[in-house]
Amino acid sequence: MTAGTELAARRAAAAAALADFGGRVDTWADRGGSPPSWRDEARRLARELRTVLDAGAAVLDALQLATLGLALADAIAYRQPGGECTRCDEHPAGLCADHAADLDRAEDYAELAAGLGIEAGR
């Protein structure tokens, strides 16, 4: 993999992870509320991801790689079906189309992380 290809893949992963939780993070600040601590962490990760995306550096340093790993891990966890879903209960396979798509996206994140040598535990 060339450095340019690797950078493009990393930037795509960062953008995808940021898109998964970015909008949800900003709404708490807009409302003037007091978000729980995980939202504070999500904001911090979002800021770091935006820095990575805006920097356009040729190579990510160790901290940026670790941050990307955390973001991918958050995105993977976010995409795991949770709670009760009547559509999943009614579907013959036991998983509705939306939750199946979420699991596919989580698997894509995990494969991307593995391909880049990034730890993104589930």
C-alpha positions in Angstrom: 0.0 0.0 0.0 1.4 3.4 -1.0 1.6 6.2 1.5 -1.1 8.1 -0.5 -3.4 5.1 -0.5 -2.8 4.5 3.2 -3.5 8.2 4.0 -6.7 8.1 1.9 -7.9 5.0 3.7 -7.1 6.5 7.1 -8.8 9.8 6.2 -11.9 7.9 5.0 -12.0 5.9 8.3 -11.7 9.1 10.3 -14.4 10.8 8.3 -16.8 7.8 8.6 -16.2 7.6 12.4 -16.7 11.3 12.8 -19.9 11.2 10.8 -21.3 8.4 13.0 -21.1 10.5 16.2 -20.2 14.0 15.2 -23.7 15.5 14.9 -24.9 13.9 18.1 -21.9 15.4 20.0 -22.4 19.0 18.8 -26.1 19.1 19.7 -25.5 19.0 23.5 -23.2 22.1 23.3 -25.8 23.9 21.2 -28.5 23.2 23.8 -26.3 24.5 26.6 -26.8 21.3 28.5 -24.4 19.4 30.7 -23.5 16.2 28.8 -22.4 13.0 30.5 -18.7 12.4 30.5 -18.8 10.0 27.5 -20.0 12.9 25.4 -17.1 15.0 26.6 -14.8 12.3 25.4 -16.6 12.1 22.1 -16.2 15.8 21.7 -12.4 15.5 22.3 -12.2 12.6 19.8 -14.2 14.6 17.3 -11.8 17.6 17.7 -8.8 15.4 17.2 -10.4 13.7 14.2 -11.2 17.1 12.6 -7.5 18.0 13.2 -6.4 14.9 11.4 -8.8 15.4 8.6 -7.9 19.1 8.2 -4.1 18.6 8.5 -3.6 16.5 5.4 -0.4 15.2 6.8 1.3 12.4 4.8 1.5 10.1 7.8 -0.3 9.9 11.1 1.7 9.9 14.2 1.2 7.4 17.1 -1.2 9.6 18.9 -3.3 10.2 15.8 -3.3 6.4 15.1 -4.4 5.7 18.6 -7.2 8.4 18.4 -8.3 6.8 15.1 -8.4 3.4 16.8 -10.6 4.9 19.6 -12.9 6.5 17.1 -13.2 3.3 15.1 -13.9 1.4 18.3 -16.6 3.9 19.3 -18.1 3.6 15.8 -18.1 -0.2 16.0 -19.7 -0.2 19.4 -22.3 2.4 18.2 -23.3 0.1 15.3 -23.9 -2.9 17.5 -27.7 -3.5 17.8 -28.9 -3.0 21.3 -32.2 -3.0 23.1 -35.4 -4.5 21.6 -36.4 -4.1 18.0 -39.8 -5.3 16.9 -38.6 -5.5 13.3 -35.8 -7.8 14.3 -38.2 -9.9 16.3 -40.5 -10.2 13.3 -37.8 -10.9 10.7 -37.2 -14.6 9.9 -33.4 -14.2 10.3 -33.9 -12.4 13.6 -32.3 -9.2 12.3 -34.0 -6.4 10.5 -32.4 -4.7 7.4 -31.3 -1.6 9.4 -29.5 -3.6 12.1 -28.0 -5.9 9.5 -26.6 -2.8 7.7 -25.3 -1.6 11.0 -23.5 -4.8 11.6 -22.1 -4.7 8.1 -20.8 -1.1 8.7 -19.2 -2.2 12.0 -17.5 -5.1 10.2 -16.2 -2.6 7.6 -14.8 -0.4 10.4 -13.1 -3.5 12.0 -11.6 -4.6 8.7 -10.3 -1.1 7.9 -8.7 -0.9 11.4 -7.1 -4.4 11.0 -5.9 -3.5 7.5 -4.2 -0.3 8.9 -2.8 -2.2 11.9 -4.9 -0.1 14.3 -6.3 -1.6 17.5 -10.1 -1.0 17.5 -11.4 -3.5 20.0 -15.0 -4.5 20.1 
